[in-house]
């Protein structure tokens, strides 16, 4: 392709670099555009990127954020009462079914069932964790509460 090999930038698009410290007649000699003395004339001189003219910098004005545990295991919470409303008797309730009914945000998530509300149906509930009261309510209604053990229990 002969056209690509002849491409070049239009006139005035590329500017020559400012060559400083190359003699007085260059116009950028002697102090090399740094002026006379002072902090900005020194090598390595100048203020840091967070300097705000002596005012306390933003990073020091804002409060520190606390410790974040990297091994924390987060569960999506589902209450027994919402299971009663969403599922019919004899249904198998797992993470995928909860997501399809809109009770959890993601299908592949860790689920903990809590005992808020009442359950009047026999359900087979498969979740990663159960509160004591939730397990009792599910079993009292004639259903089963099965822990899937997908999440790593860090306690």
N, C-alpha and C positions, 0 to 999 in steps of 0.2 A: 504494500500500500504506500504509494509514493506521497500521498497527501499527508498522512500521519507523520512521516519522517520530516516534513517541512514545516510542521506547526511551530509557531513561536509566539510569545506574548506580544500584544500590541505596544506600540511606542508609548512610553510613559507609564506602563503598568508595573515595570520593575525598576526599583530605585537603587542606586549604589549605596553601599553601607557607609556610615559616617566613620572615617578613619581618623581617630584622635591620636595625639602624641606623635605626629609625623612632621614636626617643624613649624616654625612661626608662620611661614608663608602659606601654610595650609588653612589657616584660620582656626585650627583646632589644636594648636601647639601649646607649649609651656604647661599650663595647668590642666590641659586635656578636658576642657569644658566643665571642670569642677570648681572653678572660682578660686578664691584665696582663703586658705586655712579653714578651720571649722570642721565640725563632725562629718559633714557631707563630702569634704575634700579628702578624707582619710580612706585608706583601703579598709573595706569591711565596715565603713561608716554608714550612718543612717539608722532610722528607727526600725524596730521589728514590725511584722505584719499586723500585730494586735495593738500597736501603740496608738493612743487616742489623745495625744497632746498633753499628757499628764493626768487627764481624767482617768479614774479607775476603769480599766478595760472591761468590756462586756463579759468576757469569760470569767472575770473575778466578781462581777456584780451578781451573776446568776447563781442560785444555790446548787450545790452538788446533788447529783442523783444517787440514790442508795444502791445497795448491793443487789445484783440480779443473779439468781441461782441458775447456772447453766444446765443443771440436771433436773430442773423442775418438770414435773409431769402435769399437764393441764387436761382436765376432763370437761366435756360438755355436759351440762346438768339437764336431767329430764326428771320431772316429778311424776309420781304414781297417778295423780289426778289427771294429768294430760294424757297418760296411756289409756285411761278409762274412756276418755272422750274420743281418742283417735282410732282405736282398734276395736274390732268386734271380738266376741268370745271365741276362744280356741286358737287365736292367732299366735304366730311365732314372731316375737319382737326382737330384732337385732339392729345393729348400727345402720345397715342399709335401709331397713324398713322405717326407722325413725327419720332418716333423711328424706325418704320419699313422702312421708306425711308432713314434712316441714318442721319437725321438732328439733333437728340439729342442723347446723350450717353446712357440714361436710359429711359425706358418706363414710370416708375413711378417717374416723376420729375416735378418740377414747371417750366412752360414755359412762357416767355415774348416775345411778337412779336414786333419787331421794324420796322420802316418804310423805311429801306434802300432798294433801288431798286424799280421796277415798277411791278404792278399787272394788268394783262389784262384778268383775268378769274373770273367768279363768284364762290366764295368759301364760305363755312360755316366754319369759324375758331373758335374753342373753345380753349381758352388758359386762363392762370391764370391772366395775365396782358397784356395790350396793350399800346403802346405809342400813343400819340394823332395823329401823322402822319400816323401810321400803321392803326389805326381805320378808318381814313379818306380815305386812299387808298383802303381798303377792301370794304367800303361802296360805294365809287365812282365806283368801278368795278361791283357793283350790288350784292355783297356778304354781309354776316352778320358777325359781330365780337361779340362773346359771351364770357363774363368773367365767368370762372367756380368757382372762389373764393375758391380754394383748399388751397392756401397759406395764412398764417396769415399775415395780413398787419401791420407791425410794423413801424409806422411813426408818 
